[in-house]
Amino acid sequence: MYEIDNEKFGAFLSRLRKEKGMTQKELAERLFISDKAVSKWERGLSLPDISLLQPIADIFEVSITELLSGQYIRKDEPITLQDIDPLLTGALQMSAQEKAGAARNRRYWGKAYLLCLGIAALSLWLIRKTGYLGDNYACMLWLPPAMAACFGIYFIFLAKEKLPAFYDQNRLSFYSDGIFRMNLPGVCFNNRNWPHILLAARGWCCAAMAGWTACYTALRRLLSLFPLPERAAFLLLLFSALAAILAGLFLPVIVAGRKYQ
């Protein structure tokens, strides 16, 4: 199987960019990706998605064949089908590698989800069986893990790894996928920040499932040292549960979305 020379591609891309007087960040902005991705391409660590080849070629006024071969091709130099076929095969392999990487990433998070879900279920079962915390505030105990489990099903197993192109072409502050809707203040969704949004959301889902029971138990023990009126204790626990759900999920997602948009 023919493989595109990553280092040769990266060196040629760097040369083209410098000839245009562009920085990595400027190129990234025109392609609606992160400058870290451009840096990886130029260092030969990865290759762009096949859908980006034509936009890159258009920016630098070269052909896709020149881009993939990593060199200028003289107009008087004949190009045969035998020359082009391996490059196209290599480009298709690039796309397959991107898909394989996304599949590996989803499998990794899927295993983490199941592990954290098991930890949450075991912790809740032990507390219920031992009656350690009583039942006065039972909803505060299971609500954040339950919400995290529900969000995790979408973000880890169902969410697209890449947004449709119209998100890159327009400044859209909302995301829609079937029945799932998300609208974040000050965040425009695109393929530069979407991987970071997914990472933040997936991280919260796993952390909330695995860690909330311990946090809640510690908070209950702390409240026992400073007895509060029943209503005040309830409100404090309710605020903590809502903070774990809302601030714990949406704050990291908003920060990641705004930082990389």
BALOBA-1460 file (C-alpha; in Angstrom, 3 decimals):
// residues 261
<rec num="1" residu="m" x="0.000" y="0.000" z="0.000"/>
<rec num="2" residu="y" x="1.424" y="3.380" z="-1.024"/>
<rec num="3" residu="e" x="1.854" y="5.835" z="1.798"/>
<rec num="4" residu="i" x="2.305" y="9.576" z="1.487"/>
<rec num="5" residu="d" x="5.612" y="10.806" z="2.878"/>
<rec num="6" residu="n" x="4.554" y="12.820" z="5.932"/>
<rec num="7" residu="e" x="7.854" y="14.662" z="6.287"/>
<rec num="8" residu="k" x="8.035" y="15.575" z="2.608"/>
<rec num="9" residu="f" x="4.431" y="16.767" z="2.664"/>
<rec num="10" residu="g" x="5.095" y="18.802" z="5.827"/>
<rec num="11" residu="a" x="8.256" y="20.391" z="4.451"/>
<rec num="12" residu="f" x="6.486" y="21.368" z="1.221"/>
<rec num="13" residu="l" x="3.523" y="22.793" z="3.114"/>
<rec num="14" residu="s" x="5.861" y="24.835" z="5.295"/>
<rec num="15" residu="r" x="7.647" y="26.114" z="2.203"/>
<rec num="16" residu="l" x="4.355" y="27.100" z="0.543"/>
<rec num="17" residu="r" x="3.158" y="28.872" z="3.673"/>
<rec num="18" residu="k" x="6.369" y="30.865" z="4.045"/>
<rec num="19" residu="e" x="6.364" y="31.820" z="0.369"/>
<rec num="20" residu="k" x="2.897" y="33.303" z="0.948"/>
<rec num="21" residu="g" x="4.133" y="35.113" z="4.062"/>
<rec num="22" residu="m" x="1.543" y="33.366" z="6.235"/>
<rec num="23" residu="t" x="1.847" y="32.199" z="9.813"/>
<rec num="24" residu="q" x="0.592" y="28.840" z="10.996"/>
<rec num="25" residu="k" x="-2.203" y="30.605" z="12.839"/>
<rec num="26" residu="e" x="-3.312" y="32.500" z="9.719"/>
<rec num="27" residu="l" x="-3.406" y="29.293" z="7.698"/>
<rec num="28" residu="a" x="-5.327" y="27.548" z="10.479"/>
<rec num="29" residu="e" x="-7.911" y="30.327" z="10.587"/>
<rec num="30" residu="r" x="-8.510" y="30.086" z="6.849"/>
<rec num="31" residu="l" x="-9.021" y="26.324" z="7.158"/>
<rec num="32" residu="f" x="-11.112" y="26.611" z="10.349"/>
<rec num="33" residu="i" x="-8.793" y="24.362" z="12.320"/>
<rec num="34" residu="s" x="-6.305" y="24.840" z="15.167"/>
<rec num="35" residu="d" x="-2.757" y="26.088" z="14.583"/>
<rec num="36" residu="k" x="-1.566" y="22.999" z="16.486"/>
<rec num="37" residu="a" x="-2.909" y="20.854" z="13.641"/>
<rec num="38" residu="v" x="-0.919" y="22.873" z="11.092"/>
<rec num="39" residu="s" x="2.186" y="22.527" z="13.259"/>
<rec num="40" residu="k" x="1.750" y="18.743" z="13.342"/>
<rec num="41" residu="w" x="1.399" y="18.624" z="9.557"/>
<rec num="42" residu="e" x="4.560" y="20.622" z="8.990"/>
<rec num="43" residu="r" x="6.527" y="18.477" z="11.442"/>
<rec num="44" residu="g" x="5.397" y="15.326" z="9.679"/>
<rec num="45" residu="l" x="3.473" y="14.050" z="12.694"/>
<rec num="46" residu="s" x="0.122" y="13.802" z="10.910"/>
<rec num="47" residu="l" x="-1.643" y="14.571" z="7.646"/>
<rec num="48" residu="p" x="-4.745" y="16.697" z="7.000"/>
<rec num="49" residu="d" x="-8.140" y="15.180" z="6.428"/>
<rec num="50" residu="i" x="-8.828" y="14.451" z="2.782"/>
<rec num="51" residu="s" x="-11.583" y="17.110" z="2.787"/>
<rec num="52" residu="l" x="-8.950" y="19.808" z="3.452"/>
<rec num="53" residu="l" x="-6.699" y="18.992" z="0.489"/>
<rec num="54" residu="q" x="-8.595" y="21.120" z="-2.043"/>
<rec num="55" residu="p" x="-8.849" y="24.183" z="0.264"/>
<rec num="56" residu="i" x="-5.108" y="23.941" z="1.014"/>
<rec num="57" residu="a" x="-4.289" y="23.606" z="-2.682"/>
<rec num="58" residu="d" x="-6.473" y="26.609" z="-3.493"/>
<rec num="59" residu="i" x="-4.825" y="28.778" z="-0.827"/>
<rec num="60" residu="f" x="-1.327" y="28.088" z="-2.162"/>
<rec num="61" residu="e" x="-2.329" y="27.935" z="-5.854"/>
<rec num="62" residu="v" x="-0.948" y="24.460" z="-6.430"/>
<rec num="63" residu="s" x="-2.579" y="21.234" z="-7.558"/>
<rec num="64" residu="i" x="-3.564" y="18.465" z="-5.200"/>
<rec num="65" residu="t" x="-1.057" y="16.254" z="-7.024"/>
<rec num="66" residu="e" x="1.744" y="18.704" z="-6.188"/>
<rec num="67" residu="l" x="0.534" y="18.928" z="-2.606"/>
<rec num="68" residu="l" x="0.467" y="15.165" z="-2.102"/>
<rec num="69" residu="s" x="3.774" y="14.579" z="-3.864"/>
<rec num="70" residu="g" x="5.434" y="17.298" z="-1.801"/>
<rec num="71" residu="q" x="6.978" y="19.152" z="-4.726"/>
<rec num="72" residu="y" x="6.262" y="21.538" z="-7.582"/>
<rec num="73" residu="i" x="5.525" y="19.869" z="-10.906"/>
<rec num="74" residu="r" x="6.709" y="21.699" z="-14.006"/>
<rec num="75" residu="k" x="4.038" y="22.406" z="-16.584"/>
<rec num="76" residu="d" x="6.167" y="20.775" z="-19.271"/>
<rec num="77" residu="e" x="6.716" y="17.675" z="-17.138"/>
<rec num="78" residu="p" x="4.370" y="14.867" z="-18.186"/>
<rec num="79" residu="i" x="2.176" y="13.338" z="-15.495"/>
<rec num="80" residu="t" x="0.923" y="9.830" z="-16.107"/>
<rec num="81" residu="l" x="-1.909" y="7.911" z="-14.564"/>
<rec num="82" residu="q" x="0.713" y="5.705" z="-12.925"/>
<rec num="83" residu="d" x="2.047" y="8.792" z="-11.136"/>
<rec num="84" residu="i" x="-1.347" y="9.978" z="-9.902"/>
<rec num="85" residu="d" x="-2.876" y="6.669" z="-8.844"/>
<rec num="86" residu="p" x="-0.521" y="6.085" z="-5.880"/>
<rec num="87" residu="l" x="-1.119" y="9.629" z="-4.621"/>
<rec num="88" residu="l" x="-4.881" y="9.196" z="-4.709"/>
<rec num="89" residu="t" x="-4.537" y="5.837" z="-2.988"/>
<rec num="90" residu="g" x="-2.427" y="7.477" z="-0.315"/>
<rec num="91" residu="a" x="-4.993" y="10.251" z="0.120"/>
<rec num="92" residu="l" x="-7.760" y="7.713" z="0.629"/>
<rec num="93" residu="q" x="-5.583" y="5.950" z="3.161"/>
<rec num="94" residu="m" x="-5.184" y="9.272" z="4.999"/>
<rec num="95" residu="s" x="-8.950" y="9.481" z="5.354"/>
<rec num="96" residu="a" x="-9.103" y="5.885" z="6.557"/>
<rec num="97" residu="q" x="-6.448" y="6.657" z="9.171"/>
<rec num="98" residu="e" x="-8.455" y="9.635" z="10.419"/>
<rec num="99" residu="k" x="-11.545" y="7.454" z="10.776"/>
<rec num="100" residu="a" x="-9.563" y="4.722" z="12.518"/>
<rec num="101" residu="g" x="-8.174" y="7.307" z="14.951"/>
<rec num="102" residu="a" x="-11.672" y="8.581" z="15.726"/>
<rec num="103" residu="a" x="-12.868" y="5.001" z="16.282"/>
<rec num="104" residu="r" x="-9.984" y="4.315" z="18.689"/>
<rec num="105" residu="n" x="-10.767" y="7.501" z="20.583"/>
<rec num="106" residu="r" x="-14.429" y="6.537" z="20.906"/>
<rec num="107" residu="r" x="-13.505" y="3.038" z="22.129"/>
<rec num="108" residu="y" x="-11.192" y="4.540" z="24.755"/>
<rec num="109" residu="w" x="-13.905" y="6.829" z="26.105"/>
<rec num="110" residu="g" x="-16.447" y="4.023" z="25.903"/>
<rec num="111" residu="k" x="-14.330" y="1.889" z="28.219"/>
<rec num="112" residu="a" x="-13.822" y="4.842" z="30.573"/>
<rec num="113" residu="y" x="-17.584" y="5.461" z="30.603"/>
<rec num="114" residu="l" x="-18.402" y="1.867" z="31.512"/>
<rec num="115" residu="l" x="-15.742" y="1.823" z="34.228"/>
<rec num="116" residu="c" x="-16.974" y="5.056" z="35.810"/>
<rec num="117" residu="l" x="-20.596" y="3.943" z="35.509"/>
<rec num="118" residu="g" x="-19.669" y="0.757" z="37.369"/>
<rec num="119" residu="i" x="-17.930" y="2.771" z="40.091"/>
<rec num="120" residu="a" x="-20.992" y="5.010" z="40.487"/>
<rec num="121" residu="a" x="-23.394" y="2.066" z="40.648"/>
<rec num="122" residu="l" x="-21.248" y="0.225" z="43.193"/>
<rec num="123" residu="s" x="-20.862" y="3.335" z="45.378"/>
<rec num="124" residu="l" x="-24.592" y="4.051" z="45.363"/>
<rec num="125" residu="w" x="-25.417" y="0.401" z="46.135"/>
<rec num="126" residu="l" x="-23.006" y="0.298" z="49.078"/>
<rec num="127" residu="i" x="-24.392" y="3.513" z="50.554"/>
<rec num="128" residu="r" x="-27.969" y="2.318" z="50.131"/>
<rec num="129" residu="k" x="-27.202" y="-1.131" z="51.591"/>
<rec num="130" residu="t" x="-25.360" y="0.223" z="54.624"/>
<rec num="131" residu="g" x="-27.784" y="3.107" z="55.156"/>
<rec num="132" residu="y" x="-24.711" y="5.268" z="55.875"/>
<rec num="133" residu="l" x="-26.232" y="8.571" z="54.774"/>
<rec num="134" residu="g" x="-29.881" y="7.870" z="55.383"/>
<rec num="135" residu="d" x="-32.588" y="8.760" z="52.852"/>
<rec num="136" residu="n" x="-33.331" y="12.404" z="53.651"/>
<rec num="137" residu="y" x="-31.442" y="13.734" z="50.645"/>
<rec num="138" residu="a" x="-31.363" y="10.660" z="48.403"/>
<rec num="139" residu="c" x="-32.081" y="12.663" z="45.232"/>
<rec num="140" residu="m" x="-28.951" y="14.775" z="45.787"/>
<rec num="141" residu="l" x="-26.882" y="11.592" z="45.878"/>
<rec num="142" residu="w" x="-27.951" y="9.984" z="42.619"/>
<rec num="143" residu="l" x="-28.975" y="13.009" z="40.520"/>
<rec num="144" residu="p" x="-25.511" y="14.170" z="39.268"/>
<rec num="145" residu="p" x="-24.296" y="10.625" z="38.386"/>
<rec num="146" residu="a" x="-27.597" y="9.918" z="36.638"/>
<rec num="147" residu="m" x="-27.358" y="13.151" z="34.618"/>
<rec num="148" residu="a" x="-23.716" y="12.403" z="33.773"/>
<rec num="149" residu="a" x="-24.648" y="8.917" z="32.614"/>
<rec num="150" residu="c" x="-27.359" y="10.324" z="30.331"/>
<rec num="151" residu="f" x="-25.118" y="13.023" z="28.851"/>
<rec num="152" residu="g" x="-22.329" y="10.459" z="28.501"/>
<rec num="153" residu="i" x="-24.449" y="8.248" z="26.271"/>
<rec num="154" residu="y" x="-24.665" y="11.098" z="23.790"/>
<rec num="155" residu="f" x="-21.216" y="12.703" z="24.053"/>
<rec num="156" residu="i" x="-19.275" y="9.425" z="24.126"/>
<rec num="157" residu="f" x="-21.305" y="7.052" z="21.974"/>
<rec num="158" residu="l" x="-23.494" y="9.170" z="19.686"/>
<rec num="159" residu="a" x="-21.889" y="12.591" z="19.106"/>
<rec num="160" residu="k" x="-20.212" y="13.175" z="15.752"/>
<rec num="161" residu="e" x="-16.426" y="13.475" z="15.877"/>
<rec num="162" residu="k" x="-16.554" y="16.138" z="13.155"/>
<rec num="163" residu="l" x="-19.124" y="18.841" z="12.481"/>
<rec num="164" residu="p" x="-20.696" y="19.465" z="9.063"/>
<rec num="165" residu="a" x="-18.916" y="22.053" z="6.931"/>
<rec num="166" residu="f" x="-21.605" y="24.722" z="7.383"/>
<rec num="167" residu="y" x="-20.513" y="25.142" z="11.025"/>
<rec num="168" residu="d" x="-17.098" y="26.265" z="9.737"/>
<rec num="169" residu="q" x="-18.595" y="28.537" z="7.119"/>
<rec num="170" residu="n" x="-21.004" y="30.332" z="9.470"/>
<rec num="171" residu="r" x="-20.751" y="31.672" z="13.010"/>
<rec num="172" residu="l" x="-23.343" y="29.475" z="14.699"/>
<rec num="173" residu="s" x="-23.805" y="29.706" z="18.452"/>
<rec num="174" residu="f" x="-26.040" y="26.650" z="18.663"/>
<rec num="175" residu="y" x="-25.506" y="22.965" z="17.943"/>
<rec num="176" residu="s" x="-28.274" y="20.625" z="16.841"/>
<rec num="177" residu="d" x="-28.105" y="16.872" z="16.324"/>
<rec num="178" residu="g" x="-31.450" y="15.087" z="16.250"/>
<rec num="179" residu="i" x="-33.236" y="15.712" z="19.538"/>
<rec num="180" residu="f" x="-30.030" y="17.010" z="21.149"/>
<rec num="181" residu="r" x="-29.677" y="20.807" z="21.326"/>
<rec num="182" residu="m" x="-26.896" y="22.926" z="22.797"/>
<rec num="183" residu="n" x="-26.622" y="26.699" z="22.910"/>
<rec num="184" residu="l" x="-23.595" y="28.184" z="24.694"/>
<rec num="185" residu="p" x="-23.214" y="31.963" z="25.287"/>
<rec num="186" residu="g" x="-20.270" y="33.434" z="23.442"/>
<rec num="187" residu="v" x="-19.329" y="30.172" z="21.705"/>
<rec num="188" residu="c" x="-19.441" y="29.615" z="17.944"/>
<rec num="189" residu="f" x="-19.298" y="25.923" z="17.090"/>
<rec num="190" residu="n" x="-16.773" y="24.815" z="14.468"/>
<rec num="191" residu="n" x="-14.262" y="22.050" z="13.831"/>
<rec num="192" residu="r" x="-11.511" y="23.942" z="15.642"/>
<rec num="193" residu="n" x="-13.196" y="23.864" z="19.031"/>
<rec num="194" residu="w" x="-15.492" y="20.843" z="18.668"/>
<rec num="195" residu="p" x="-12.823" y="18.239" z="19.619"/>
<rec num="196" residu="h" x="-12.044" y="20.261" z="22.769"/>
<rec num="197" residu="i" x="-15.754" y="20.608" z="23.592"/>
<rec num="198" residu="l" x="-16.164" y="16.856" z="23.277"/>
<rec num="199" residu="l" x="-13.112" y="16.279" z="25.476"/>
<rec num="200" residu="a" x="-14.448" y="18.590" z="28.203"/>
<rec num="201" residu="a" x="-17.928" y="17.037" z="28.107"/>
<rec num="202" residu="r" x="-16.640" y="13.473" z="28.109"/>
<rec num="203" residu="g" x="-14.251" y="14.225" z="30.946"/>
<rec num="204" residu="w" x="-17.059" y="15.693" z="33.054"/>
<rec num="205" residu="c" x="-19.349" y="12.722" z="32.413"/>
<rec num="206" residu="c" x="-16.750" y="10.244" z="33.637"/>
<rec num="207" residu="a" x="-15.588" y="12.401" z="36.560"/>
<rec num="208" residu="a" x="-19.138" y="13.073" z="37.783"/>
<rec num="209" residu="m" x="-20.087" y="9.410" z="37.687"/>
<rec num="210" residu="a" x="-16.951" y="8.220" z="39.456"/>
<rec num="211" residu="g" x="-16.368" y="11.099" z="41.860"/>
<rec num="212" residu="w" x="-19.673" y="12.616" z="42.939"/>
<rec num="213" residu="t" x="-20.504" y="9.981" z="45.573"/>
<rec num="214" residu="a" x="-17.218" y="10.614" z="47.368"/>
<rec num="215" residu="c" x="-17.707" y="14.390" z="47.173"/>
<rec num="216" residu="y" x="-21.270" y="14.134" z="48.458"/>
<rec num="217" residu="t" x="-20.230" y="11.865" z="51.344"/>
<rec num="218" residu="a" x="-17.477" y="14.280" z="52.346"/>
<rec num="219" residu="l" x="-19.928" y="17.193" z="52.224"/>
<rec num="220" residu="r" x="-22.440" y="15.359" z="54.399"/>
<rec num="221" residu="r" x="-19.758" y="14.580" z="56.965"/>
<rec num="222" residu="l" x="-18.681" y="18.224" z="56.952"/>
<rec num="223" residu="l" x="-22.259" y="19.338" z="57.556"/>
<rec num="224" residu="s" x="-22.500" y="16.969" z="60.516"/>
<rec num="225" residu="l" x="-19.678" y="18.890" z="62.192"/>
<rec num="226" residu="f" x="-21.586" y="22.173" z="61.822"/>
<rec num="227" residu="p" x="-25.253" y="21.395" z="62.406"/>
<rec num="228" residu="l" x="-27.505" y="23.556" z="60.258"/>
<rec num="229" residu="p" x="-31.275" y="23.931" z="60.158"/>
<rec num="230" residu="e" x="-32.906" y="21.281" z="57.981"/>
<rec num="231" residu="r" x="-33.900" y="23.770" z="55.270"/>
<rec num="232" residu="a" x="-30.421" y="25.327" z="55.112"/>
<rec num="233" residu="a" x="-28.768" y="21.912" z="54.828"/>
<rec num="234" residu="f" x="-31.177" y="20.925" z="52.061"/>
<rec num="235" residu="l" x="-30.515" y="24.110" z="50.095"/>
<rec num="236" residu="l" x="-26.759" y="23.737" z="50.462"/>
<rec num="237" residu="l" x="-26.847" y="20.167" z="49.167"/>
<rec num="238" residu="l" x="-29.203" y="21.150" z="46.355"/>
<rec num="239" residu="f" x="-26.878" y="23.991" z="45.330"/>
<rec num="240" residu="s" x="-23.906" y="21.613" z="45.386"/>
<rec num="241" residu="a" x="-25.711" y="19.066" z="43.219"/>
<rec num="242" residu="l" x="-26.769" y="21.710" z="40.685"/>
<rec num="243" residu="a" x="-23.252" y="23.158" z="40.633"/>
<rec num="244" residu="a" x="-21.839" y="19.707" z="39.922"/>
<rec num="245" residu="i" x="-24.275" y="19.305" z="37.027"/>
<rec num="246" residu="l" x="-24.418" y="22.777" z="35.515"/>
<rec num="247" residu="a" x="-21.085" y="24.411" z="36.356"/>
<rec num="248" residu="g" x="-19.240" y="21.092" z="36.207"/>
<rec num="249" residu="l" x="-20.402" y="20.427" z="32.655"/>
<rec num="250" residu="f" x="-21.097" y="23.763" z="30.990"/>
<rec num="251" residu="l" x="-18.272" y="25.867" z="32.419"/>
<rec num="252" residu="p" x="-15.425" y="23.661" z="31.060"/>
<rec num="253" residu="v" x="-17.293" y="23.279" z="27.763"/>
<rec num="254" residu="i" x="-17.742" y="27.050" z="27.412"/>
<rec num="255" residu="v" x="-14.099" y="27.709" z="28.306"/>
<rec num="256" residu="a" x="-12.882" y="25.134" z="25.785"/>
<rec num="257" residu="g" x="-15.276" y="26.388" z="23.115"/>
<rec num="258" residu="r" x="-14.262" y="30.035" z="23.476"/>
<rec num="259" residu="k" x="-10.538" y="29.301" z="23.777"/>
<rec num="260" residu="y" x="-10.280" y="27.319" z="20.549"/>
<rec num="261" residu="q" x="-12.960" y="28.946" z="18.384"/>
